[in-house]
Protein backbone atom coordinates (compact mmCIF):
# COMPACT_ATOMS: atom_id res chain seq x y z
CA UNK A 1 0.00 0.00 0.00
CA UNK A 2 1.11 3.51 -0.79
CA UNK A 3 -0.40 6.54 0.90
CA UNK A 4 -0.07 9.80 -1.02
CA UNK A 5 -0.48 13.24 0.51
CA UNK A 6 -0.45 16.35 -1.67
CA UNK A 7 0.43 19.80 -0.44
CA UNK A 8 1.33 23.20 -1.82
CA UNK A 9 -1.94 24.26 -3.35
CA UNK A 10 -3.52 27.62 -2.76
CA UNK A 11 -4.58 30.91 -4.28
CA UNK A 12 -2.17 32.56 -6.71
CA UNK A 13 -2.44 35.47 -9.12
CA UNK A 14 -2.23 34.94 -12.88
CA UNK A 15 1.40 34.70 -13.93
CA UNK A 16 2.42 33.35 -10.55
CA UNK A 17 3.99 30.07 -9.51
CA UNK A 18 3.28 27.23 -7.13
CA UNK A 19 5.08 24.03 -6.29
CA UNK A 20 2.99 21.03 -5.41
CA UNK A 21 4.44 18.16 -3.42
CA UNK A 22 3.25 14.59 -3.14
CA UNK A 23 4.69 12.76 -0.16
CA UNK A 24 4.41 8.99 -0.22
CA UNK A 25 4.46 6.58 2.67
CA UNK A 26 3.91 2.89 3.20
CA UNK A 27 6.14 1.79 0.35
CA UNK A 28 8.89 3.14 -1.85
CA UNK A 29 7.74 4.94 -4.98
CA UNK A 30 10.84 4.09 -6.99
CA UNK A 31 9.16 1.44 -9.18
CA UNK A 32 6.07 3.55 -9.82
CA UNK A 33 5.15 5.88 -12.62
CA UNK A 34 4.10 9.02 -10.80
CA UNK A 35 1.43 11.23 -12.28
CA UNK A 36 -0.26 14.53 -11.58
CA UNK A 37 -3.88 14.81 -12.65
CA UNK A 38 -6.27 17.68 -12.28
CA UNK A 39 -10.00 18.14 -12.34
CA UNK A 40 -11.35 21.58 -13.09
CA UNK A 41 -14.93 22.52 -12.19
CA UNK A 42 -17.32 20.98 -14.70
CA UNK A 43 -14.56 19.21 -16.62
CA UNK A 44 -13.17 15.72 -16.95
CA UNK A 45 -10.10 14.68 -15.05
CA UNK A 46 -6.97 15.48 -17.06
CA UNK A 47 -3.51 13.94 -16.94
CA UNK A 48 -1.15 16.88 -16.49
CA UNK A 49 2.30 15.32 -16.15
CA UNK A 50 3.98 11.97 -15.71
CA UNK A 51 7.41 10.78 -14.65
CA UNK A 52 8.59 7.22 -15.05
CA UNK A 53 10.78 5.22 -12.71
CA UNK A 54 13.73 6.25 -14.90
CA UNK A 55 12.63 9.91 -14.71
CA UNK A 56 11.38 10.27 -18.25
CA UNK A 57 8.70 12.93 -18.30
CA UNK A 58 5.59 13.67 -20.32
CA UNK A 59 3.25 16.64 -20.24
CA UNK A 60 -0.16 17.65 -21.44
CA UNK A 61 0.06 20.16 -24.28
CA UNK A 62 -1.72 22.73 -22.13
CA UNK A 63 1.13 22.83 -19.59
CA UNK A 64 4.22 22.14 -21.69
CA UNK A 65 6.91 24.71 -21.06
CA UNK A 66 5.20 25.94 -17.88
CA UNK A 67 5.04 22.90 -15.58
CA UNK A 68 7.86 20.62 -14.50
CA UNK A 69 7.43 17.27 -12.79
CA UNK A 70 10.27 15.78 -10.78
CA UNK A 71 10.82 13.03 -8.27
CA UNK A 72 13.11 12.48 -5.33
CA UNK A 73 13.07 8.78 -4.60
CA UNK A 74 15.26 9.24 -1.54
CA UNK A 75 12.57 11.50 -0.04
CA UNK A 76 9.77 9.39 -1.52
CA UNK A 77 8.29 12.59 -2.93
CA UNK A 78 7.14 13.90 -6.29
CA UNK A 79 6.88 17.55 -7.20
CA UNK A 80 5.04 19.65 -9.73
CA UNK A 81 6.52 23.07 -10.33
CA UNK A 82 3.90 25.27 -11.95
CA UNK A 83 4.92 28.57 -13.53
CA UNK A 84 3.07 31.19 -15.54
CA UNK A 85 -0.20 30.07 -14.06
CA UNK A 86 -3.44 31.22 -15.66
CA UNK A 87 -7.07 30.91 -14.58
CA UNK A 88 -7.50 27.82 -16.76
CA UNK A 89 -5.12 26.02 -14.41
CA UNK A 90 -7.63 26.32 -11.58
CA UNK A 91 -8.44 22.78 -10.47
CA UNK A 92 -7.99 20.18 -7.79
CA UNK A 93 -4.65 18.50 -8.42
CA UNK A 94 -4.23 14.83 -7.60
CA UNK A 95 -1.12 12.74 -7.22
CA UNK A 96 -1.25 9.23 -8.65
CA UNK A 97 1.14 6.30 -8.36
CA UNK A 98 0.87 3.51 -10.89
CA UNK A 99 2.82 0.26 -11.20
CA UNK A 100 1.10 -1.43 -14.08
CA UNK A 101 3.02 -4.73 -13.98
CA UNK A 102 2.10 -5.26 -10.34
CA UNK A 103 -1.44 -4.01 -10.81
CA UNK A 104 -0.99 -1.31 -8.18
CA UNK A 105 -2.47 2.17 -8.38
CA UNK A 106 -2.97 4.73 -5.65
CA UNK A 107 -4.40 8.24 -5.39
CA UNK A 108 -3.94 11.16 -3.07
CA UNK A 109 -6.79 13.25 -1.71
CA UNK A 110 -6.03 16.27 -3.89
CA UNK A 111 -4.95 19.84 -3.34
CA UNK A 112 -6.85 22.87 -4.60
CA UNK A 113 -5.17 25.39 -6.90
CA UNK A 114 -6.99 28.64 -7.64
CA UNK A 115 -5.55 31.12 -10.09
CA UNK A 116 -7.34 34.41 -9.78
CA UNK A 117 -6.68 38.11 -9.44
C-alpha positions, 0 to 999 in steps of 0.5 A: 500500500502507498499513501499519497499526501499532496500539499502546496496548493492555494490561491495565486495570481495569474502569472504566478507560480506554485510548487505542489508536493506529493509525499508517499508513505507505506512503500517506496515509490521508486518502481512507480510511474508518478502522475499529476492529474487535475480536475477543473470545475465541470470538466473531466479529469486530465492527466497533467504530467507523468514521470517514469521510474527512470525519470522520463517525463511527459506533459499535457500540451496545455502545460508544456513549457510551464510545468515541470514534474520531478521526483526524489526517490530518496525522499519518496516525494514527487513535485510539480513546479507550476509557472506562468499560471493562468485561470485555466489552471484552476483545479484540484490537483491529484497525485497518482502512483501507478505500477502497471506490472504489479497491478498497483495504483494509488491516489492522493486526496487532492490539493486545490489550486486557484488562479485568480486576481 
